[in-house]
Amino acid sequence: MSKLYTGLGLSLFFFASLGVSAGQEASGFPYSWSSFTLKNGLEVVLSDDDTLPLVSVVVAYQAGSLNEQPGKTGLAYLLENMMFMGSLNVGPMQHIGYINRVGGEPNARTTEDIAYFYQTVPANHLALVLWLESDRMKALEIDAAKAERARQFLLDEIRQRKTAEPYLDSQLAFDRLVYPDFAHGHSVLGREEDIQRLGVEDVRAFYATYYVPNNAALVVVGNIDLPGTRELVEKYFETLPPGKKLPLFLPPRPPEKRPVIQSFEDSLVPSLAFHMGFRIAPPFSRDYYVLGILDYLLFKGKSARFYRKLVKKEGYALYLTGGIEKRKDVAVMKLFAVNNNTAMVELCQKSIISELNKLRTSDISAKELAKAKNLFKRDYLSRLASPVERAMFLAEMVFSPIGLDGLPDELPRYMRISPFEVRMVANRYLVPESSVVLNVNTK
Amino acid sequence: MNKKTWACIWIFLSVGSALAQQERFRKSPPIPDPLPLLELPKIESTRLANGLTVAVISRPDQPFISLDLIILAGESQSPQSLPGLASFTAGIMSRGTLLVSAADLEERIDAIGGDFSTTTTPDLSRFSLRCLDGFLEQALEALSQMVLQPDFNDREIVALKRTQFYELKQKQRDPEFVGRRQLLRVLFKDHPYRQSFFSEDVFRNLTKKDVQAFYDLHYRPNNALVVLSGNLNLLTAVKRVSHFFNVWPMKETERPPLPPLQANSEERFCFVDFPQVKEATLVIGNLVYPLTEPDYFPLAVLLQVLGGTPYSRLFMNLREAKEYAYSAFSGLELFQRCGYYAITAAVIPSAAGASIREILRELDRITRDKVSNFELEQAKSYLIGHFPLQISRPDQLSRHISEILAFSLGDAHWGRFTDNIVQVDADRIFEAAQKYLMPKPVVIIVGDKNVLLDALRDLDRLEVYDLKGVLLHTLVKGVEG
């Protein structure tokens, strides 16, 4: 199977038909790419960019915390660490060594649904990266000593994070409230007591199930020759055996629509605070795009509504942050505020409800909507600014419900949102009866 | 044979058979293609009639415009009694002008998909505005209003004092930030560069008059440069920049020469008490002064060999071999008048003393023995291969170029960078090590004194500071002296 798209052509057509003002043109995805699937199920995306003699390679597995079972939390993140501890032909730490020696940057990241392994190297070392990535996809060396080491790293990281982030515990508690099902409600970091009990067999089983070609995407972006790169990809990856059929992942039942208000006592937090959230439309649904723009209107930029009102104008919050968080098939609009005292907490929450009421009852101005769209566009295009970011973005899109086919129209869809649609989604989702609030009190 | 021996044989056979079955090409890394040619974007620049330098990097493929305005005055120009004044003055610029309120400015920047930030270093103050392509006009208008017509509104001054206080408090949650700041405070002692490394309470004493005076003295076109990158050329840029900045009057600016610096040469250990922090953070370094241009390159390779990556000596020793550290790296920072090297390591508290000894041993080793060819080539290969990565984002590119221009680093750090690294050999590294790493470095240890001081009893003399950098007392062999 092979597809070849030129995002630029499609977006220029869109731009011509839209006729919007300078700076607001819908540029879609202004890069070309081609994609194909290997016999073993590995999805491959190639995108040429000759600006600099660099190439970025991302291998992404659908293996995040959502794939963990109760009692086995932290496994996905632990495995991310173990992927650098050696495979059949590559010794421990050598992956990093090989990449560093040529000036490259290796890295990895695990989210709720995807584990990404990514690196950028001088373009002449593309084969080296494919060799390294195929080796750890084919035969990662997992033993008890390595698993123990990875467990210690993870436990250390949790301890460090808890010291550095005083509100982390309350944030994890809030996640359990706002995502009531186990799969979505637990953190990538995992629970310390679960991690203590993870054995080498758990790690082997997780690797064998999820780190397989038919659950992965390989994206190469940079100064590449397309036919030559395809040849290399086939050489290193085509003969890797596919894994067994993947366990079925069932989306959770939507929680009951009723307000939830709870308290969390924590003696280590410096000030009172609260978390607030609303379960919203699933990612990539029609309403989700509208909520994406609404997110910018409420939270992003220095003139965003909530920051301006609650921090600058009314002074009810000392600090405020928020936005949409998506965990595969579920999304939440979250808000976190730090306040001086209980009265400020109450005033702050009332003020948020009143602001949301306004959104539900009157259309936002065209000017404010254009501003939110431009900020959104800035961040969207920033995610494409360097080869490695673009490769990560493409990998995420491979696994998304819209796939790469939906890419050329992704940004334009956001740019088409109208004030009426914003009002409608505010009415549908940002209502008190679907709110979840966790008040954080100092003991 | 016992069970263990059988297990070993089984593992050996299965690994052996897996290795034997795999395709030949999987057994060793592939040979790379030839190094691709690095074609760097051209930097074009000119000077306007009022002395403002305008530089452009044309990147027609970019959907953003990056705009950096650099004022060649940083914290080293703050009066000795007013550290933090340069940072505060830069910060107040975006807080409203004579005609446009702070809120309006924020609104205008958001409306163009903009992102605005200020940075102040010992040498310069930088205003960075990045926006979507197509909004150059609006970006320049906003930036020129900020810099040419600042209001210094009393209410905004109070608000900024609070913001900068909390921002610095936030940064101080990071032990490495605290350690590095302490290192530079010690290294720069009474030098004007010391002004940069202040604590959060410095803002309290600043007045509108101080800010106005700093602005009047330093914010001049002939003491500034504008660097633009994106879908534009020099002609367009000059036309647009002069439209908004030609009314900025030229005025002679005084920049008294900075006094000479001297590297630390005496053994010095300083402890910064950071209550409740779980690990120990070590920051060990010294000034490299005077750092001449040809010396920069061997020194950069040297510090790469020592601790540039997880595959360098420090990481392999402290983390992989001894398991003392979570991380251990070394790096070189440049200011206009000097450079400094710093080794940073996050270590297990009980291994703090042993880690310091290991780091000092590694420093000593590199000044005694020439680096091997393998290490040399590995380090050079890293620096050459990594160079384009450092400019792969538009904002990185314009920041890099604005530094080259502001510090007058010239083509040695741009077009000739790769050649300069290629030419480094083991002898030049050895000379650089002898020259710059022989003087005894300053050792900073950041951690919880209740956990750490016991492990540091062996040190002859240990100065103990609080988080603000106030000397609390000195310990001699673990006893308050």
Interface residues (C-beta under 8 A of the other chain):
Chain A: A22 G23 Q24 E25 S27 P30 T51 L52 P53 L54 L88 N89 M93 I96 G97 Y98 N100 R101 V102 G103 G104 E105 T120 V121 P122 A123 N124 H125 A127 L128 W131 L132 S134 D135 K138 A139 D156 R159 Q160 T163 A164 N223 K235 Y236 T239 G301 K302 S303 A304 R308 K312 K367 A370 K371 N374 L375 K377 R378 L381 S382 A385 S386 P387 V388
Chain B: V15 A18 L19 Q22 E23 F25 R26 K27 S28 P29 P30 P32 D33 P34 L35 P36 L37 L38 D61 P63 F64 A103 E106 E107 I109 D110 A111 I112 G113 G114 D115 R130 C131 L132 D133 G134 F135 R173 D174 Q276 V277 K278 E279 G308 T309 P310 Y311 E320 Y326 Q378 S381 Y382 L383 I384 G385 H386 F387 P388 L389 I391 S392 R393 P394
